[in-house]
Amino acid sequence: YGEFAVSGSMEVYFQDETLYKQALEGTNTTLAFGVADFTGAGYLIELDKIRFNNASMNPGGKDGDMMVSLPIEAFYRTDLQRGIRITRARSA
């Protein structure tokens, strides 16, 4: 037995305000993202329960995109008996 501790931060560009509101309110949500090489081999990383902390705006220049910096913490979900799932994807 041990501890499950995952934290990090990401720079995001939101499609709409739904996730931004969750970030501001500290609402728990899920996060999944993939990484792959040029052949298509890679990994899908799923964090089953995360909370955004202290979202901050990073304004660009005039008429530029607005990015948001989001520190995150991931937690263990007892109902799924996991906190993270990593799936390996092989190239076709």
N, C-alpha and C positions, 0 to 999 in steps of 0.2 A: 504494500500500500504506500501511496505517496501523495503528493499534491499535484493538482492540475492548475497550472498558471500560464495563461497566454495573454500577452498584451502587445500592443503595437499602435501604429498610427497610419492613416492613409489620407491622401489628397483626393477629393472627389468632386465630380461635376454632376449635379443632380438633374434628372430628367424632369422631376416635379418636386413639390415641397413635402411629400409624404415622409421620406427618410430624414429630411432636414428637421421636420417637426419631432420625429422620434429622437433624433440626436439632441435637440434642445431640451426635451422632456426627460431624457435618460431612460426611455422605454427599452425593454429587452426585445431583441429581434434576432434573426439568423443572418449569416453571411456565408456565401459560397463564391469561390473564384477559381479559375483554372490558369495554369501555366503550361506552356508547351514549347517544344523546339520546332525547327523548320520541317521536321518529318511528321509532326503531329503527335509525337510521344510526349507525355507530360503527366500532370497530376491535377485532380480536382480536390480542392480543400474546402471542407464544410465545417463551419463553426456553428454549433446548434443553438447556442445562447450567448449573445454578446450584448454589451451595453456601450454606447458611445459616451465619452466624457469630454466636457469642456470644448464643444465645437467652436471654431473660430473662422471668420471670413478672411480670405486672402485676396483682397481686391487687386486686379491687374491694372493695366493702363486704361486710358479713356476708351470706351466702347469695347473693352476686353472682357473675356470670360471671368466669372466670379467662381473661384475655387474655395472649397471649405476643407479645413484641416480637422480630421476627426481622430482623436486618440480612442482606442478601443480596449476593452477587457473581455475575455471569453470565460465562460463558466461551465461547470459540469452540469448536465441535465440528468437528473435521477430517473425520470420516466424513460429516457432512451438509453440510460446507462453508458453515456459517453459525453464528451465535451467537444471532440473533434473527430472527423472522419477524413481520411486521405485515401483517395482512389487513384490507382495508377492506370493511365491510358496508354496503350501501345499504338504505334503508328500502323496505318492500314497496309 
